[in-house]
Amino acid sequence: MSTMNIGEAADASGVSAKMIRHYEEIGLFPAPPRTGSGYRRYDDAQVHTLRFIRHSRDLGFSLEQIRELVGLWHDRSRPSRQVKELAQAHLQSLRQKTRELMAMTATLEALVHCCHGDERPDCPILATLADEHVDPPPKDRAERKAARSRGQRA
């Protein structure tokens, strides 16, 4: 089994050396053995775990979720149901964030459309941002439809 230093492990895993140290510091990733002169030495299995963490981060899982995923991954006796439940909860959260981003996008598009963007000082974007009585943008399609029926901008 080959070993590598932190720079080589970073290159092989796609996780920066700084993040590897951080993951070790917070206990997400176990600190590897060190040489007599104090250098970290990583083996193939540790690099594989770093790749697992990177892929999990690429999918937007939180550090706590990744901690749980790593534990489930290493526990060969775990039911896949646990993994699926965790992934489904994360998927639901991503969908909610997507709805919120779409609502923000629609609101900002409407504001940009209303702004003349010329030499006049009046700007509906700034006026809306400064208005303390403006309702927050609706989060989803049903809320936007209800807001339109009440005569509010959505």
Phi, psi and omega in degrees: 000130181274152174239159182217160177279178186296324178295317178293321178295322178297313179298318184288332185260338185083010177252128182296154178302322179299317180289325176301313179299319179297314179300323176294317183298321182270001176081013177285327183229129182291141177296133181281169175296157180243155176285173177302331179268007173095003180279139177290143176233123183251141176256178184300322180295321179292321177296321177299318178296320178297321176296319177302314179298316180298315179297321178296318177295321179300331179269004174085010177294144177286166179299321179293320176296321180294321177303316179293317179298317179299317178299317178294321180298319181281342181268096183291346181267359182287146175283143180296341178306320181296319180294315181298318179298318178297314180294321179295319178298319179293319178299318178298319178296318178297319179296319178296317178297322178297316178299317179296318178295322179294321178295318178296319179298314180297317180296314181293322176300317179296318179294317179298320179296324182283340182277130180289330179063035181244205184277351180288148182282335183289135185217116180295336178294308180294322179298318179292317179296328182275344184285117181286346185258009179278130177290148175298154182298142177301148185275330183220177185303316181297318179294321178296319179297316179297321179295319179296321181292335175274357179085016177265156174285141178231000000 
